[in-house]
Amino acid sequence: MANEGAIIAEGLVKIYNGKVTAVDGVSFSVRPGEIFGFLGPNGAGKTTTVSMLSAGLRPTKGRAVIDGLAVDVDPEAVKRRIGIIFQESTADGDLTGRENLEIAAGAFGLSRAEGRKRANELMDEMHLTEAADRYSKTYSGGMRRRLELAVGLVHHPRILFLDEPTLGLDPQGRAGFWQYVQQLRKDSGMTVFVTTHYLDEADTMCDRIAIIDHGKIVAEGTPNALKDRLGGDVVTIRTGPTASDLSEMLRPLSGVSAVQRLEVDGDPAYRVKVTNGETFVPQAVEKLYSAGAPVTGVTVKRPSLDEVFLEFTGREYREEEGPTATDRAVMMQRVRGAMGGRR
């Protein structure tokens, strides 16, 4: 793999206790300024991979390069160039928002005056100025995540790792958080590496994504390219009540690979997987009308990331899944390692 990219993973392997392989030969690169999504079921190796990339865990084999620095050679320098937002809250609820930021600034070596100035800047950017001197435990979920984002940015990192950053937020909070991240990338050109359980976020926010399962990368590309790999469109055709199943009339039509009979609001419907929905629909409508089955509705959809995930992992992506016990243990190691690198 060429040594180009803000983040480079080459053959990363992590084996726990000499027998449990959590990550098995993971390789990919993330371009500077890119938002890169990393998806996978619980236990697939996401958290372990992120921990190796961010100098929180040492790989059993392979290497990681962050912003041109080999993680195994100079992990402390790597930690100074990255920001990390963990999936579980790390803000100290018994400190004000301003105090959380000033302490983080001091940990990264900023003087008291510099830390105060940086805290004020970030409070303003995150629209938290009015709440700056309130205990952070009084913040709403969205405010708390914005504070944690500010803490992760206090030292002007070049690369930002977001591990399930919007888990548990309502849709408004999720949208608001991503608005800040997008603006941040636009203003600074920062590279963002994100894991998320919300596939709509990955679809709309990420330039490229990789899917990991059983410790291996099973798919990588832009969201649209991955959806294209499933082949074609999904067309749903609703008809008026009919006495017979019309599936066999649709199957011979050009480009059809699968037909499923459904029922929508009490009326028959047919879900058809086709190469090209635009060319299929006129044929299907004409065929059904000629058979005395007038069409009452048609929808054409491209495959979703949910279907991509199901195709490559054999499992649905469950948004409600939280971190596993392994995730929590790895996260605590990362927190200790990150704080150790700030002294």
Summary of the structure (lengths in Angstrom):
residues: 343
radius of gyration: 24.1
end to end distance: 33.7
largest distance: 80.0
contacts: 1115
relative contact order: 0.15
helix: 39%
strand: 27%
